[in-house]
Amino acid sequence: MQAAATAQAERDRIAAINALPEAKGREGLAMNLATTTSMTVAQARAALAAAPLSAAGISAQWDAVLKSRGMIGGV
């Protein structure tokens, strides 16, 4: 039973890191931190917040801002 609980805790940690708002636009880094380190969710959050967004992440954020202002994607 101990092994199953340990494995579930690790899966939960990985899922929590990938679900962080700070992971948006940094998905590759989030997955790397979740699967190749023993960082806590709080430590991963801090690392992700300090990391630059990927080019795709920056583009998606600009698209969302422009769309919210009616500047793209119709009126």
C-alpha positions as CSV (number, residue, x, y, z in Angstrom):
1,M,0.0,0.0,0.0
2,Q,2.9,2.4,0.7
3,A,4.1,2.2,-2.9
4,A,0.7,2.9,-4.3
5,A,0.3,6.0,-2.0
6,T,3.7,7.2,-3.0
7,A,3.0,6.8,-6.7
8,Q,-0.3,8.6,-6.4
9,A,1.3,11.5,-4.5
10,E,3.9,11.8,-7.3
11,R,1.1,11.8,-10.0
12,D,-0.8,14.4,-8.0
13,R,2.4,16.6,-7.8
14,I,3.0,16.3,-11.5
15,A,-0.6,17.2,-12.3
16,A,-0.6,20.1,-10.0
17,I,2.6,21.6,-11.5
18,N,1.2,21.3,-15.0
19,A,-2.1,22.9,-13.9
20,L,-0.4,26.0,-12.4
21,P,-1.4,29.3,-14.1
22,E,2.3,30.0,-14.3
23,A,2.7,27.0,-16.6
24,K,0.6,28.6,-19.3
25,G,3.0,29.6,-22.1
26,R,5.7,27.5,-20.4
27,E,4.2,24.1,-20.8
28,G,7.5,22.4,-21.8
29,L,9.3,23.8,-18.8
30,A,6.5,22.8,-16.5
31,M,6.5,19.2,-17.7
32,N,10.3,19.1,-17.3
33,L,10.2,20.5,-13.8
34,A,7.4,18.1,-12.9
35,T,9.0,14.9,-14.3
36,T,12.8,15.5,-13.8
37,T,13.0,17.2,-10.5
38,S,11.7,16.7,-7.0
39,M,10.5,20.3,-6.7
40,T,7.4,21.0,-4.7
41,V,4.5,22.7,-6.4
42,A,5.4,25.9,-4.7
43,Q,9.0,25.7,-5.9
44,A,7.9,24.9,-9.4
45,R,5.5,27.8,-9.3
46,A,8.3,30.2,-8.4
47,A,10.6,28.8,-11.1
48,L,7.9,29.1,-13.7
49,A,7.0,32.6,-12.7
50,A,10.6,33.7,-13.1
51,A,11.0,32.0,-16.6
52,P,10.2,33.8,-19.8
53,L,7.2,32.8,-21.8
54,S,7.8,30.7,-24.9
55,A,7.2,32.4,-28.2
56,A,3.9,30.5,-28.6
57,G,2.9,31.6,-25.2
58,I,3.6,35.2,-25.9
59,S,1.7,35.0,-29.2
60,A,-1.3,33.4,-27.5
61,Q,-1.4,36.1,-24.8
62,W,-1.3,38.9,-27.3
63,D,-4.0,37.2,-29.3
64,A,-6.2,37.0,-26.2
65,V,-5.6,40.7,-25.3
66,L,-6.3,41.9,-28.9
67,K,-9.4,39.7,-29.1
68,S,-10.7,41.0,-25.7
69,R,-10.4,44.5,-27.1
70,G,-12.2,43.6,-30.4
71,M,-9.1,44.1,-32.4
72,I,-9.0,40.7,-34.0
73,G,-11.4,37.8,-34.4
74,G,-14.5,39.8,-35.3
75,V,-16.5,42.3,-33.4
